[in-house]
Amino acid sequence: MISKDSDTAVNLPKLATVWLDGCSGCHMSLLDMDHRLLTLLEQADLVYSPLVDQKHFPDYVDITLVEGAISSEADLEKILHVRAHTKILVSLGDCAVTANVPSLRNPLGVNAILERVSAGGLPKQPDTVPLLCAHARPVHTAVKVDLFVPGCPPSADTIFLVISELLAGRQPDLHAITRFGL
């Protein structure tokens, strides 16, 4: 970010959000922060997100919020890259924390899922659909997670508290404000 008064760069912490296999409800809650989102953006630089036009994950991010489960090889590749370039990784929402709804496909198997969605004819992977993993799984099964934020989706208040506390260098206390399914 460039200061309006000079050409000197302001060193704000870098914030990112990532969307894996999920419904985007966590990102909708993020947007529900309304004016508080602007307050956070005075304290951090949003450098990567489905909400911005940045196409490549930066080399270094201070805090990354990850929504969704790992369901495809592309999800796995993305989360490995994100973890390698992130200081604090947050599993945001029940899908990232437990694989929640995406894991409902697990007992059926990949071929059954592909047959069902393609009306009987198996699509050629990876040409028409991402190469699916054998099972949808939570983020922490592939990479180290620094903070787990349950909720389906977590409320805007919860997300605001998490980001504010992390930016202030504190570990957020979530016990009183969220639990699975809220």
Backbone as CSV, one residue per row, in Angstrom:
resi,resn,N_x,N_y,N_z,CA_x,CA_y,CA_z,C_x,C_y,C_z
1,MET,0.849,-1.168,0.000,0.000,0.000,0.000,0.900,1.238,0.000
2,ILE,0.558,2.228,-0.768,1.337,3.468,-0.851,0.617,4.566,-0.071
3,SER,1.370,5.269,0.740,0.824,6.379,1.504,0.339,7.470,0.566
4,LYS,-0.774,8.096,0.910,-1.308,9.184,0.093,-0.422,10.422,0.147
5,ASP,0.334,10.569,1.238,1.150,11.760,1.430,2.544,11.658,0.826
6,SER,2.981,10.430,0.514,4.322,10.280,-0.037,4.411,8.982,-0.820
7,ASP,5.563,8.721,-1.368,5.786,7.482,-2.100,6.334,6.382,-1.195
8,THR,6.332,6.621,0.124,6.841,5.652,1.078,5.821,4.541,1.284
9,ALA,6.267,3.310,1.205,5.370,2.176,1.415,5.041,2.038,2.895
10,VAL,3.783,1.776,3.185,3.332,1.504,4.537,3.378,-0.009,4.725
11,ASN,4.071,-0.456,5.760,4.213,-1.893,5.987,3.082,-2.422,6.851
12,LEU,1.982,-2.765,6.219,0.861,-3.373,6.918,0.992,-4.888,6.843
13,PRO,0.475,-5.602,7.860,0.458,-7.059,7.757,-0.347,-7.482,6.524
14,LYS,0.066,-8.575,5.931,-0.596,-9.089,4.734,-1.635,-10.131,5.141
15,LEU,-2.864,-9.962,4.635,-3.990,-10.826,4.939,-4.475,-11.475,3.644
16,ALA,-4.816,-12.759,3.718,-5.351,-13.466,2.551,-6.505,-14.354,2.985
17,THR,-7.384,-14.660,2.037,-8.422,-15.663,2.245,-8.381,-16.618,1.059
18,VAL,-8.660,-17.889,1.342,-8.605,-18.928,0.323,-9.892,-19.732,0.397
19,TRP,-10.394,-20.127,-0.761,-11.618,-20.914,-0.841,-11.296,-22.247,-1.485
20,LEU,-11.454,-23.332,-0.714,-11.290,-24.677,-1.250,-12.694,-25.213,-1.555
21,ASP,-12.978,-26.474,-1.217,-14.288,-27.059,-1.506,-15.261,-26.719,-0.392
22,GLY,-16.141,-25.794,-0.676,-17.153,-25.366,0.283,-18.156,-24.474,-0.425
23,CYS,-19.056,-23.921,0.335,-20.178,-23.171,-0.253,-19.933,-21.678,-0.374
24,SER,-18.849,-21.185,0.129,-18.472,-19.767,0.208,-19.227,-19.014,1.296
25,GLY,-19.902,-19.735,2.178,-20.610,-19.097,3.286,-19.691,-18.332,4.213
26,CYS,-18.484,-18.829,4.408,-17.525,-18.132,5.280,-17.117,-16.794,4.666
27,HIS,-16.956,-16.770,3.354,-16.638,-15.498,2.694,-17.838,-14.547,2.729
28,MET,-19.048,-15.098,2.686,-20.235,-14.242,2.818,-20.282,-13.624,4.215
29,SER,-19.917,-14.407,5.247,-19.842,-13.856,6.607,-18.771,-12.784,6.710
30,LEU,-17.664,-12.991,6.024,-16.609,-11.978,5.987,-17.174,-10.667,5.428
31,LEU,-17.917,-10.766,4.354,-18.525,-9.567,3.772,-19.587,-8.961,4.687
32,ASP,-20.222,-9.786,5.509,-21.233,-9.292,6.455,-20.645,-8.404,7.549
33,MET,-19.315,-8.305,7.612,-18.707,-7.388,8.576,-19.016,-5.935,8.223
34,ASP,-19.460,-5.714,6.987,-19.832,-4.381,6.533,-18.720,-3.372,6.792
35,HIS,-19.017,-2.276,7.503,-18.040,-1.197,7.726,-16.822,-1.660,8.524
36,ARG,-16.970,-2.715,9.322,-15.824,-3.218,10.084,-14.751,-3.783,9.159
37,LEU,-15.149,-4.225,7.970,-14.175,-4.700,6.989,-13.229,-3.564,6.604
38,LEU,-13.770,-2.373,6.466,-12.932,-1.204,6.162,-11.974,-0.910,7.314
39,THR,-12.434,-1.088,8.548,-11.569,-0.903,9.718,-10.394,-1.877,9.667
40,LEU,-10.687,-3.131,9.333,-9.612,-4.132,9.234,-8.640,-3.796,8.111
41,LEU,-9.164,-3.280,7.009,-8.298,-2.965,5.874,-7.432,-1.732,6.120
42,GLU,-7.702,-1.001,7.190,-6.789,0.055,7.627,-5.610,-0.537,8.388
43,GLN,-5.790,-1.779,8.887,-4.774,-2.438,9.701,-4.021,-3.531,8.950
44,ALA,-4.546,-3.958,7.816,-3.935,-5.049,7.048,-4.191,-4.832,5.572
45,ASP,-3.316,-5.400,4.773,-3.418,-5.327,3.321,-3.992,-6.655,2.817
46,LEU,-5.182,-6.643,2.226,-5.777,-7.857,1.664,-5.081,-8.138,0.336
47,VAL,-4.196,-9.133,0.341,-3.327,-9.368,-0.810,-3.772,-10.520,-1.706
48,TYR,-4.714,-11.343,-1.211,-5.201,-12.464,-2.016,-6.538,-12.915,-1.447
49,SER,-7.510,-13.154,-2.336,-8.831,-13.578,-1.905,-9.703,-13.784,-3.141
50,PRO,-10.752,-14.604,-3.027,-11.722,-14.660,-4.124,-12.451,-13.324,-4.283
51,LEU,-12.297,-12.447,-3.290,-12.966,-11.148,-3.315,-12.154,-10.069,-4.013
52,VAL,-10.916,-10.382,-4.382,-10.058,-9.416,-5.076,-9.553,-10.044,-6.367
53,ASP,-8.881,-9.275,-7.175,-8.494,-9.731,-8.511,-7.103,-10.360,-8.576
54,GLN,-6.414,-10.487,-7.464,-5.077,-11.080,-7.454,-5.160,-12.542,-7.871
55,LYS,-4.396,-12.961,-8.864,-4.476,-14.324,-9.410,-3.494,-15.303,-8.777
56,HIS,-2.400,-14.816,-8.224,-1.361,-15.691,-7.682,-1.148,-15.399,-6.208
57,PHE,-1.049,-16.471,-5.412,-0.815,-16.308,-3.987,0.574,-15.710,-3.789
58,PRO,0.695,-14.666,-2.953,1.983,-13.990,-2.753,3.029,-14.886,-2.094
59,ASP,4.264,-14.449,-2.168,5.374,-15.190,-1.568,5.303,-15.214,-0.043
60,TYR,4.728,-14.177,0.567,4.628,-14.133,2.022,3.317,-13.475,2.427
61,VAL,2.591,-14.149,3.327,1.352,-13.619,3.889,1.415,-13.829,5.397
62,ASP,1.006,-12.823,6.160,1.019,-12.949,7.622,-0.108,-13.845,8.125
63,ILE,-1.330,-13.630,7.628,-2.502,-14.378,8.097,-3.309,-14.822,6.884
64,THR,-3.604,-16.122,6.812,-4.484,-16.634,5.763,-5.639,-17.385,6.397
65,LEU,-6.854,-17.005,6.002,-8.069,-17.708,6.407,-8.432,-18.664,5.282
66,VAL,-8.608,-19.960,5.622,-8.932,-20.972,4.613,-10.329,-21.501,4.863
67,GLU,-11.163,-21.385,3.854,-12.525,-21.923,3.888,-12.578,-23.169,3.018
68,GLY,-13.269,-24.208,3.479,-13.522,-25.384,2.661,-12.598,-26.546,2.967
69,ALA,-13.017,-27.699,2.473,-12.281,-28.945,2.656,-11.351,-29.189,1.471
70,ILE,-10.442,-30.126,1.652,-9.563,-30.564,0.565,-10.262,-31.726,-0.128
71,SER,-10.773,-31.496,-1.327,-11.539,-32.513,-2.047,-10.934,-32.903,-3.385
72,SER,-10.028,-32.086,-3.884,-9.431,-32.358,-5.193,-7.908,-32.214,-5.096
73,GLU,-7.242,-32.717,-6.109,-5.783,-32.563,-6.172,-5.416,-31.087,-6.250
74,ALA,-6.247,-30.285,-6.911,-5.994,-28.839,-6.995,-6.091,-28.191,-5.609
75,ASP,-7.082,-28.623,-4.797,-7.192,-28.111,-3.426,-5.936,-28.448,-2.628
76,LEU,-5.474,-29.689,-2.751,-4.289,-30.125,-2.018,-3.062,-29.325,-2.438
77,GLU,-2.887,-29.159,-3.728,-1.757,-28.384,-4.235,-1.823,-26.943,-3.727
78,LYS,-3.020,-26.362,-3.747,-3.188,-24.982,-3.303,-2.864,-24.830,-1.821
79,ILE,-3.381,-25.734,-0.968,-3.159,-25.564,0.466,-1.696,-25.812,0.832
80,LEU,-1.028,-26.705,0.139,0.409,-26.898,0.386,1.187,-25.631,0.045
81,HIS,0.835,-24.996,-1.061,1.486,-23.744,-1.467,1.177,-22.624,-0.462
82,VAL,-0.090,-22.503,-0.084,-0.501,-21.456,0.859,0.231,-21.620,2.187
83,ARG,0.281,-22.857,2.706,0.952,-23.086,3.991,2.433,-22.714,3.921
84,ALA,3.069,-23.017,2.825,4.495,-22.718,2.668,4.772,-21.218,2.644
85,HIS,3.747,-20.422,2.378,3.931,-18.977,2.234,3.133,-18.166,3.252
86,THR,2.680,-18.826,4.331,1.844,-18.163,5.325,2.414,-18.340,6.726
87,LYS,2.422,-17.262,7.488,2.878,-17.330,8.870,1.808,-17.962,9.767
88,ILE,0.581,-17.454,9.739,-0.518,-17.959,10.568,-1.636,-18.447,9.647
89,LEU,-1.920,-19.741,9.706,-2.971,-20.340,8.877,-4.178,-20.652,9.754
90,VAL,-5.350,-20.158,9.339,-6.591,-20.313,10.092,-7.553,-21.179,9.286
91,SER,-8.008,-22.293,9.886,-9.095,-23.077,9.295,-10.387,-22.386,9.684
92,LEU,-11.079,-21.842,8.694,-12.271,-21.033,8.931,-13.520,-21.811,8.541
93,GLY,-14.329,-22.151,9.520,-15.592,-22.820,9.263,-15.494,-24.334,9.358
94,ASP,-16.651,-24.953,9.518,-16.720,-26.390,9.747,-16.142,-27.215,8.597
95,CYS,-16.248,-26.760,7.370,-15.687,-27.534,6.248,-14.163,-27.599,6.327
96,ALA,-13.528,-26.498,6.658,-12.064,-26.493,6.793,-11.622,-27.260,8.037
97,VAL,-12.422,-27.192,9.101,-12.060,-27.806,10.372,-12.341,-29.311,10.387
98,THR,-13.470,-29.744,9.787,-13.878,-31.160,9.883,-14.174,-31.819,8.536
99,ALA,-14.175,-31.080,7.458,-14.584,-31.493,6.106,-16.099,-31.515,5.958
100,ASN,-16.834,-31.382,7.010,-18.285,-31.170,7.063,-19.035,-31.646,5.816
101,VAL,-19.744,-30.767,5.140,-20.603,-31.148,4.013,-19.821,-31.800,2.868
102,PRO,-18.655,-31.308,2.453,-17.942,-31.987,1.365,-17.649,-33.459,1.657
103,SER,-17.506,-33.814,2.940,-17.189,-35.203,3.275,-18.384,-36.143,3.144
104,LEU,-19.560,-35.619,2.904,-20.731,-36.482,2.720,-20.556,-37.415,1.523
105,ARG,-19.685,-37.063,0.600,-19.427,-37.908,-0.560,-18.505,-39.087,-0.251
106,ASN,-17.795,-39.020,0.863,-16.764,-40.013,1.151,-17.233,-41.464,1.101
107,PRO,-18.370,-41.837,1.694,-18.783,-43.249,1.657,-19.143,-43.745,0.251
108,LEU,-19.440,-42.828,-0.657,-19.880,-43.222,-1.996,-18.747,-43.576,-2.937
109,GLY,-17.601,-42.946,-2.775,-16.476,-43.160,-3.669,-16.507,-42.210,-4.863
110,VAL,-15.350,-41.975,-5.424,-15.195,-41.003,-6.510,-15.996,-41.399,-7.743
111,ASN,-15.917,-42.647,-8.182,-16.623,-43.051,-9.408,-18.123,-42.874,-9.285
112,ALA,-18.693,-43.215,-8.134,-20.132,-43.043,-7.935,-20.519,-41.569,-8.015
113,ILE,-19.692,-40.719,-7.459,-19.957,-39.271,-7.512,-19.890,-38.782,-8.950
114,LEU,-18.857,-39.169,-9.667,-18.708,-38.726,-11.053,-19.854,-39.231,-11.931
115,GLU,-20.276,-40.466,-11.727,-21.416,-40.994,-12.492,-22.675,-40.206,-12.191
116,ARG,-22.877,-39.897,-10.924,-24.095,-39.180,-10.511,-24.145,-37.780,-11.115
117,VAL,-23.042,-37.055,-11.072,-23.058,-35.675,-11.564,-23.005,-35.602,-13.081
118,SER,-22.598,-36.687,-13.723,-22.522,-36.649,-15.188,-23.652,-37.426,-15.836
119,ALA,-24.722,-37.710,-15.081,-25.904,-38.412,-15.581,-25.542,-39.743,-16.242
120,GLY,-24.661,-40.477,-15.613,-24.352,-41.821,-16.094,-23.094,-41.957,-16.907
121,GLY,-22.646,-40.911,-17.573,-21.422,-40.988,-18.365,-20.275,-40.352,-17.612
122,LEU,-19.219,-41.095,-17.368,-18.093,-40.550,-16.617,-17.353,-39.489,-17.423
123,PRO,-17.206,-38.288,-16.861,-16.406,-37.279,-17.555,-14.932,-37.672,-17.514
124,LYS,-14.188,-37.199,-18.462,-12.746,-37.453,-18.482,-12.073,-36.465,-17.542
125,GLN,-11.422,-37.006,-16.532,-10.696,-36.136,-15.619,-9.294,-35.933,-16.154
126,PRO,-8.629,-34.818,-16.009,-9.097,-33.591,-15.385,-9.683,-32.600,-16.380
127,ASP,-10.033,-33.059,-17.582,-10.512,-32.150,-18.623,-11.774,-31.393,-18.236
128,THR,-12.743,-32.059,-17.627,-14.017,-31.403,-17.360,-14.288,-31.140,-15.891
129,VAL,-13.660,-31.884,-15.021,-13.810,-31.655,-13.578,-12.441,-31.812,-12.931
130,PRO,-12.257,-31.207,-11.761,-10.968,-31.390,-11.078,-10.752,-32.861,-10.720
131,LEU,-9.513,-33.277,-10.673,-9.176,-34.633,-10.257,-9.488,-34.754,-8.768
132,LEU,-10.495,-35.560,-8.445,-10.945,-35.674,-7.066,-10.025,-36.566,-6.248
133,CYS,-9.850,-36.186,-4.983,-9.151,-37.044,-4.025,-10.110,-38.180,-3.651
134,ALA,-9.573,-39.257,-3.128,-10.413,-40.384,-2.715,-11.424,-39.962,-1.653
135,HIS,-11.034,-39.028,-0.783,-11.917,-38.539,0.275,-11.750,-37.034,0.444
136,ALA,-12.842,-36.349,0.745,-12.763,-34.955,1.179,-12.248,-34.980,2.612
137,ARG,-11.353,-34.047,2.937,-10.764,-34.069,4.274,-10.497,-32.660,4.781
138,PRO,-10.391,-32.516,6.107,-10.124,-31.194,6.672,-8.703,-30.722,6.384
139,VAL,-8.504,-29.443,6.472,-7.227,-28.817,6.127,-6.076,-29.365,6.972
140,HIS,-6.304,-29.566,8.268,-5.206,-29.979,9.163,-4.669,-31.372,8.856
141,THR,-5.343,-32.146,8.019,-4.813,-33.463,7.650,-3.704,-33.354,6.608
142,ALA,-3.565,-32.180,6.021,-2.532,-31.983,4.992,-1.441,-31.017,5.422
143,VAL,-1.799,-30.023,6.234,-0.841,-28.993,6.643,-1.086,-28.604,8.097
144,LYS,-0.091,-27.946,8.679,-0.226,-27.437,10.047,-1.195,-26.255,10.039
145,VAL,-2.156,-26.301,10.948,-3.121,-25.215,11.130,-2.833,-24.566,12.472
146,ASP,-2.826,-23.243,12.501,-2.503,-22.509,13.719,-3.724,-22.154,14.562
147,LEU,-4.898,-22.057,13.919,-6.118,-21.697,14.644,-7.307,-22.328,13.940
148,PHE,-8.203,-22.926,14.724,-9.429,-23.537,14.208,-10.609,-22.676,14.618
149,VAL,-11.420,-22.244,13.620,-12.584,-21.412,13.888,-13.814,-22.156,13.377
150,PRO,-14.541,-22.839,14.294,-15.723,-23.571,13.862,-16.878,-22.631,13.532
151,GLY,-17.900,-23.202,12.934,-19.107,-22.466,12.586,-19.496,-22.773,11.165
152,CYS,-20.778,-22.733,10.900,-21.270,-23.045,9.570,-22.328,-22.030,9.144
153,PRO,-21.842,-20.884,8.688,-20.480,-20.366,8.757,-20.253,-19.648,10.089
154,PRO,-18.986,-19.350,10.407,-18.747,-18.488,11.568,-19.391,-17.128,11.315
155,SER,-19.864,-16.501,12.368,-20.512,-15.198,12.217,-19.506,-14.121,11.827
156,ALA,-20.026,-13.032,11.319,-19.182,-11.870,11.007,-18.479,-11.384,12.271
157,ASP,-19.182,-11.413,13.406,-18.573,-10.994,14.671,-17.381,-11.878,15.030
158,THR,-17.535,-13.196,14.823,-16.450,-14.125,15.129,-15.249,-13.865,14.225
159,ILE,-15.495,-13.709,12.943,-14.397,-13.484,12.002,-13.699,-12.159,12.298
160,PHE,-14.484,-11.137,12.614,-13.886,-9.846,12.964,-12.996,-9.982,14.198
161,LEU,-13.483,-10.687,15.223,-12.691,-10.892,16.426,-11.400,-11.648,16.101
162,VAL,-11.495,-12.702,15.322,-10.319,-13.509,14.974,-9.266,-12.648,14.284
163,ILE,-9.673,-11.943,13.252,-8.710,-11.129,12.504,-8.146,-10.010,13.368
164,SER,-9.004,-9.325,14.122,-8.552,-8.219,14.986,-7.544,-8.691,16.011
165,GLU,-7.837,-9.812,16.659,-6.939,-10.335,17.685,-5.607,-10.782,17.076
166,LEU,-5.660,-11.474,15.959,-4.411,-11.913,15.319,-3.572,-10.721,14.874
167,LEU,-4.221,-9.697,14.331,-3.475,-8.502,13.913,-2.845,-7.791,15.108
168,ALA,-3.485,-7.915,16.279,-2.950,-7.301,17.498,-1.900,-8.197,18.162
169,GLY,-1.632,-9.368,17.578,-0.630,-10.266,18.124,-1.144,-11.150,19.251
170,ARG,-2.473,-11.265,19.369,-3.066,-12.075,20.430,-3.770,-13.302,19.852
171,GLN,-3.864,-14.340,20.660,-4.606,-15.543,20.296,-6.072,-15.307,20.660
172,PRO,-6.981,-15.375,19.700,-8.393,-15.132,20.017,-8.979,-16.239,20.894
173,ASP,-9.832,-15.857,21.841,-10.557,-16.810,22.669,-11.942,-16.995,22.056
174,LEU,-12.158,-18.141,21.449,-13.393,-18.392,20.707,-14.443,-19.149,21.507
175,HIS,-14.113,-19.625,22.671,-15.015,-20.503,23.416,-16.380,-19.885,23.694
176,ALA,-16.442,-18.623,23.965,-17.699,-17.976,24.314,-18.498,-17.507,23.104
177,ILE,-17.884,-17.487,21.911,-18.598,-16.865,20.791,-18.940,-17.795,19.634
178,THR,-18.382,-19.000,19.592,-18.714,-19.888,18.473,-18.560,-21.336,18.879
179,ARG,-19.203,-22.187,18.104,-19.063,-23.637,18.238,-19.467,-24.246,16.903
180,PHE,-19.292,-25.524,16.744,-19.612,-26.181,15.487,-21.088,-25.991,15.151
181,GLY,-21.359,-25.707,13.875,-22.717,-25.560,13.394,-23.338,-24.199,13.608
182,LEU,-22.647,-23.285,14.270,-23.201,-21.934,14.479,-22.715,-20.978,13.436
